[in-house]
Amino acid sequence: MAGLGLDIMGACWLARSVIVDDTQIVDTSTTRLDFSTPLIATQVLDRIHGRVGIGLLVLGFALQACGYFTLVISGAELEAGWRRGVGAVLALIAGLILGQLIESGYRALSHKKQLVSVARSLHESKTEWLGPRHMRSIGDHYFEPLQGESDLDYSVRVFRLEPGDPLLVVGKTNRA
């Protein structure tokens, strides 16, 4: 049943990357002169949810297959009863909780790294780069700036970039 719980959470995370609210639709469909930071932010989070969803589905199906295989090999006969029902519900709840914990952990570990990766790709595709201002606009959707914090300080703190990183340099890029 824990496998079924993981499958349910996996399907929910996959659906979350497709089902969006009105604010997200407006933010991501608004045209901008440079690039759409809400679209970048939304697509990075969608990628995280998609990866977690697929991973949970695979893990859930694998657990179900192992459980079924174990029953077939052992030749055990199932007995119905309230204790088995309670155990099944508890295993299902454990799978749901585990799925949520896996998503939270993966997002915490990879969100900033994936935003930086997208920023590096964006940096390579542009002829003009505004350095810390671009980085702050990418991060502002998820990471609050501190009071009076400069764009450079924000970029170094949030994305853990070294001050000499090309993403923090204002000016022409290699494509110019």
C-alpha positions as a LaTeX table, in Angstrom:
\begin{tabular}{lrrr}
\hline
Residue & $x$ (\AA) & $y$ (\AA) & $z$ (\AA) \\
\hline
Met1 & 0.00 & 0.00 & 0.00 \\
Ala2 & 2.94 & 2.35 & 0.52 \\
Gly3 & 3.66 & 1.87 & $-3.18$ \\
Leu4 & 0.13 & 2.99 & $-3.99$ \\
Gly5 & 0.64 & 6.07 & $-1.77$ \\
Leu6 & 3.83 & 6.93 & $-3.68$ \\
Asp7 & 1.96 & 6.47 & $-6.97$ \\
Ile8 & $-0.75$ & 8.85 & $-5.83$ \\
Met9 & 1.82 & 11.48 & $-4.78$ \\
Gly10 & 3.72 & 11.01 & $-8.04$ \\
Ala11 & 0.57 & 11.60 & $-10.05$ \\
Cys12 & $-0.22$ & 14.69 & $-7.95$ \\
Trp13 & 3.24 & 16.19 & $-8.55$ \\
Leu14 & 2.98 & 15.50 & $-12.29$ \\
Ala15 & $-0.45$ & 17.13 & $-12.36$ \\
Arg16 & 0.81 & 20.12 & $-10.38$ \\
Ser17 & 3.19 & 21.00 & $-13.18$ \\
Val18 & 0.25 & 21.15 & $-15.60$ \\
Ile19 & $-2.60$ & 22.55 & $-13.50$ \\
Val20 & $-1.81$ & 26.20 & $-12.74$ \\
Asp21 & $-3.73$ & 29.07 & $-11.18$ \\
Asp22 & $-4.78$ & 32.31 & $-12.88$ \\
Thr23 & $-1.81$ & 34.30 & $-11.52$ \\
Gln24 & 0.67 & 31.84 & $-13.01$ \\
Ile25 & $-1.08$ & 31.93 & $-16.36$ \\
Val26 & $-1.00$ & 35.75 & $-16.42$ \\
Asp27 & 2.64 & 35.90 & $-15.21$ \\
Thr28 & 3.91 & 33.38 & $-17.73$ \\
Ser29 & 1.94 & 34.69 & $-20.70$ \\
Thr30 & 2.85 & 38.36 & $-20.28$ \\
Thr31 & 5.41 & 39.46 & $-22.85$ \\
Arg32 & 8.52 & 41.27 & $-21.70$ \\
Leu33 & 11.26 & 43.15 & $-23.51$ \\
Asp34 & 14.11 & 41.02 & $-22.23$ \\
Phe35 & 13.03 & 37.61 & $-20.90$ \\
Ser36 & 10.19 & 36.39 & $-18.74$ \\
Thr37 & 11.46 & 35.67 & $-15.24$ \\
Pro38 & 8.04 & 34.35 & $-14.10$ \\
Leu39 & 8.16 & 31.86 & $-16.97$ \\
Ile40 & 11.68 & 30.77 & $-16.01$ \\
Ala41 & 10.68 & 30.40 & $-12.36$ \\
Thr42 & 7.53 & 28.45 & $-13.23$ \\
Gln43 & 9.23 & 26.12 & $-15.70$ \\
Val44 & 12.07 & 25.30 & $-13.30$ \\
Leu45 & 9.56 & 24.39 & $-10.60$ \\
Asp46 & 7.53 & 22.40 & $-13.15$ \\
Arg47 & 10.68 & 20.48 & $-14.07$ \\
Ile48 & 11.30 & 19.69 & $-10.39$ \\
His49 & 7.70 & 18.52 & $-9.93$ \\
Gly50 & 7.84 & 16.45 & $-13.12$ \\
Arg51 & 11.06 & 14.71 & $-12.08$ \\
Val52 & 9.73 & 14.00 & $-8.60$ \\
Gly53 & 6.40 & 12.79 & $-10.01$ \\
Ile54 & 8.02 & 10.35 & $-12.41$ \\
Gly55 & 10.45 & 9.14 & $-9.76$ \\
Leu56 & 7.63 & 8.53 & $-7.26$ \\
Leu57 & 5.56 & 6.67 & $-9.84$ \\
Val58 & 8.48 & 4.40 & $-10.70$ \\
Leu59 & 9.27 & 3.81 & $-7.01$ \\
Gly60 & 5.61 & 3.18 & $-6.19$ \\
Phe61 & 5.13 & 0.70 & $-9.01$ \\
Ala62 & 8.38 & $-1.05$ & $-8.01$ \\
Leu63 & 7.15 & $-1.39$ & $-4.41$ \\
Gln64 & 3.81 & $-2.77$ & $-5.61$ \\
Ala65 & 5.59 & $-5.25$ & $-7.87$ \\
Cys66 & 7.85 & $-6.37$ & $-5.00$ \\
Gly67 & 4.83 & $-6.82$ & $-2.74$ \\
Tyr68 & 2.95 & $-8.82$ & $-5.34$ \\
Phe69 & 6.05 & $-10.92$ & $-6.15$ \\
Thr70 & 6.51 & $-11.65$ & $-2.44$ \\
Leu71 & 2.91 & $-12.84$ & $-2.15$ \\
Val72 & 3.22 & $-15.08$ & $-5.20$ \\
Ile73 & 6.53 & $-16.60$ & $-4.08$ \\
Ser74 & 5.39 & $-17.22$ & $-0.50$ \\
Gly75 & 2.04 & $-18.65$ & $-1.52$ \\
Ala76 & 0.42 & $-16.78$ & 1.37 \\
Glu77 & $-3.32$ & $-16.55$ & 1.43 \\
Leu78 & $-4.78$ & $-13.20$ & 2.35 \\
Glu79 & $-7.25$ & $-12.92$ & 5.16 \\
Ala80 & $-9.69$ & $-10.06$ & 5.33 \\
Gly81 & $-10.13$ & $-8.19$ & 8.58 \\
Trp82 & $-10.11$ & $-4.81$ & 10.20 \\
Arg83 & $-6.47$ & $-5.15$ & 11.33 \\
Arg84 & $-5.30$ & $-5.70$ & 7.75 \\
Gly85 & $-7.48$ & $-2.78$ & 6.65 \\
Val86 & $-5.98$ & $-0.46$ & 9.26 \\
Gly87 & $-2.48$ & $-1.63$ & 8.34 \\
Ala88 & $-3.17$ & $-1.00$ & 4.65 \\
Val89 & $-4.47$ & 2.51 & 5.36 \\
Leu90 & $-1.44$ & 3.29 & 7.54 \\
Ala91 & 0.91 & 2.05 & 4.80 \\
Leu92 & $-0.94$ & 4.22 & 2.28 \\
Ile93 & $-0.60$ & 7.27 & 4.54 \\
Ala94 & 3.10 & 6.49 & 5.05 \\
Gly95 & 3.56 & 6.41 & 1.26 \\
Leu96 & 1.79 & 9.78 & 0.91 \\
Ile97 & 3.96 & 11.35 & 3.61 \\
Leu98 & 7.12 & 9.84 & 2.13 \\
Gly99 & 6.22 & 11.26 & $-1.29$ \\
Gln100 & 5.79 & 14.74 & 0.18 \\
Leu101 & 9.12 & 14.48 & 2.03 \\
Ile102 & 10.92 & 13.35 & $-1.12$ \\
Glu103 & 9.55 & 16.33 & $-3.09$ \\
Ser104 & 10.47 & 18.81 & $-0.36$ \\
Gly105 & 13.98 & 17.42 & $-0.06$ \\
Tyr106 & 14.64 & 17.32 & $-3.80$ \\
Arg107 & 13.30 & 20.86 & $-4.26$ \\
Ala108 & 15.46 & 22.15 & $-1.39$ \\
Leu109 & 18.56 & 20.49 & $-2.83$ \\
Ser110 & 18.10 & 21.37 & $-6.49$ \\
His111 & 15.95 & 24.48 & $-6.92$ \\
Lys112 & 18.70 & 27.11 & $-6.74$ \\
Lys113 & 21.10 & 24.94 & $-8.74$ \\
Gln114 & 18.54 & 24.54 & $-11.52$ \\
Leu115 & 17.81 & 28.28 & $-11.58$ \\
Val116 & 21.55 & 28.97 & $-11.94$ \\
Ser117 & 21.78 & 26.40 & $-14.73$ \\
Val118 & 18.97 & 28.13 & $-16.63$ \\
Ala119 & 20.62 & 31.51 & $-15.99$ \\
Arg120 & 23.90 & 30.21 & $-17.49$ \\
Ser121 & 22.04 & 29.02 & $-20.60$ \\
Leu122 & 20.26 & 32.37 & $-20.80$ \\
His123 & 23.56 & 34.22 & $-20.34$ \\
Glu124 & 25.10 & 32.29 & $-23.26$ \\
Ser125 & 22.15 & 33.14 & $-25.52$ \\
Lys126 & 22.07 & 36.90 & $-24.91$ \\
Thr127 & 24.25 & 39.67 & $-26.29$ \\
Glu128 & 23.77 & 41.95 & $-23.27$ \\
Trp129 & 23.77 & 40.74 & $-19.67$ \\
Leu130 & 22.82 & 42.84 & $-16.65$ \\
Gly131 & 24.63 & 40.60 & $-14.17$ \\
Pro132 & 23.27 & 40.76 & $-10.62$ \\
Arg133 & 20.10 & 42.51 & $-11.78$ \\
His134 & 19.23 & 39.57 & $-14.04$ \\
Met135 & 20.07 & 37.05 & $-11.31$ \\
Arg136 & 17.92 & 38.88 & $-8.77$ \\
Ser137 & 14.99 & 39.02 & $-11.19$ \\
Ile138 & 15.28 & 35.24 & $-11.67$ \\
Gly139 & 15.42 & 34.54 & $-7.94$ \\
Asp140 & 12.87 & 37.09 & $-6.71$ \\
His141 & 9.97 & 34.72 & $-7.33$ \\
Tyr142 & 11.10 & 32.33 & $-4.60$ \\
Phe143 & 13.80 & 33.93 & $-2.46$ \\
Glu144 & 13.12 & 37.16 & $-0.59$ \\
Pro145 & 15.82 & 39.85 & $-0.55$ \\
Leu146 & 17.04 & 41.20 & 2.77 \\
Gln147 & 16.33 & 44.80 & 3.72 \\
Gly148 & 18.61 & 47.12 & 1.70 \\
Glu149 & 20.43 & 44.23 & 0.02 \\
Ser150 & 22.13 & 45.08 & $-3.27$ \\
Asp151 & 21.57 & 42.95 & $-6.38$ \\
Leu152 & 25.15 & 41.67 & $-6.12$ \\
Asp153 & 24.85 & 40.75 & $-2.43$ \\
Tyr154 & 21.49 & 39.07 & $-3.13$ \\
Ser155 & 22.96 & 37.01 & $-5.99$ \\
Val156 & 25.97 & 35.91 & $-3.94$ \\
Arg157 & 23.83 & 35.00 & $-0.91$ \\
Val158 & 20.94 & 33.26 & $-2.67$ \\
Phe159 & 22.75 & 31.48 & $-5.49$ \\
Arg160 & 26.12 & 31.07 & $-3.72$ \\
Leu161 & 27.94 & 32.57 & $-6.69$ \\
Glu162 & 31.51 & 33.79 & $-6.36$ \\
Pro163 & 31.88 & 37.56 & $-6.99$ \\
Gly164 & 33.92 & 36.91 & $-10.19$ \\
Asp165 & 31.33 & 34.55 & $-11.72$ \\
Pro166 & 30.39 & 35.54 & $-15.31$ \\
Leu167 & 26.74 & 35.63 & $-14.26$ \\
Leu168 & 27.57 & 38.59 & $-12.02$ \\
Val169 & 29.43 & 40.61 & $-14.66$ \\
Val170 & 27.49 & 43.38 & $-16.41$ \\
Gly171 & 28.13 & 43.97 & $-20.09$ \\
Lys172 & 28.54 & 42.27 & $-23.40$ \\
Thr173 & 28.60 & 38.50 & $-23.52$ \\
Asn174 & 30.53 & 36.17 & $-25.81$ \\
Arg175 & 27.68 & 36.35 & $-28.34$ \\
Ala176 & 28.08 & 40.12 & $-28.77$ \\
\hline
\end{tabular}
